[in-house]
Amino acid sequence: MNNLGIAVTFRLSRELFLRNMVARYRNSLLGYLWLIVAPLVLAGAWIFLKRTGNFQIRESDIPYGPYVVTGVFLWQGFSRQLNGSLAHLSASRHLFSKYQFPWEAIVLAGWAECLVEFAISMGILIVFLRIIGLGTILTILSSLPWMASLLLLGSGIGLLAAPIGLLYEDIGQGIGLCLQLMFFLIPIVYPMPTEGIGLLVVEWNPVAVLLVNARDTLLTGKISMPVHAIISSLAAVGIAILALAFLRLARPHIAERVG
C-alpha cells in the first residue's frame, strides 16, 4: 500500500468512525451510559453473591468491590475489541464488491470506535476509584501500556478470525462461547491463583496476564508477572500484524464468496 493508499484508508476510516459513533446511540435514551451499565450490573451480581456467602473466595489486599468492577471493565474492553472486527466487517458486506475500497478502513474505524468507548468507560471508572482513594496519576499512567496491549490482543484475535467468520457464522457463535468460558478461567471475579493448575492457566494465557497486570498496576502500582506481561504484549503486536496480513490475503476469496 503506497502513501496515497494509506492516506485514503485513514480518511475513510475517520469518516466511518464518525458516522458509526453518531448513529450508534442516536435512538438511545441512556446513550453512552450503556457502556458502564452492563459491566456494573455484572460486577454487582458477583459482589452480591460474595456478600450473601454463596460465593466463597479468599480476601486480597484490594477491596473486592473495586477489584471486580475494574476487572469486569477491562474484560468488557477486551471482548468488545475481539468482537468488533467481525461485527463491523459483517455490517459492511455491501462494500465488498467494490474492489478499490480498502477493507482496512472498516477495521480501523471499528477499532477506533471500541477504543473510544473503552476510554469513556475507564475514564468514569478512574474518577470513581480516585473518589474512594484508589489509584494515583502514576498508577494510572503505568497501567496504560498493559491496557493498550490487552485491547490490541483482542483486536488481533478478532481480526484473525474475521475472514473465516465472514464465510461461516459458526465462528461468531464459537467466539461467544469461548468468551463465556474464558471469563471464568481468568481471575476477574476471584483473586490471582498462587499455585497449581490455576496459576499455570493464568501464566500461559496472554489475556489473563495483560488483564491482571492492567488491574494491578492501576489499583496498586505493582506488576504481578513482568516477564509474562512483556511477552504477552509482544505477542499482541505480532498477532495484530499477522491478522492484517491475513485479511489482505483472504480479501479476494471473501469478496468472491460474500460480496
Secondary structure, 3 states (H helix, E strand, C coil): CCHHHHHHHHHHHHHHHHHHHHHHCCCCCCHHHHHHHHHHHHHHHHHHHHHHCCCCCCCCCCCHHHHHHHHHHHHHHHHHHHHHHHHHHHHCHHHCCCCCCCHHHHHHHHHHHHHHHHHHHHHHHHHHHHHCCCCCHHHHHHHHHHHHHHHHHHHHHHHHHHHHHHHCCHHHHHHHHHHHHHHHHCCCCCCCCCCHHHHHHHHCCHHHHHHHHHHHHHHCCCCCCHHHHHHHHHHHHHHHHHHHHHHHHHHHHHHHHHC
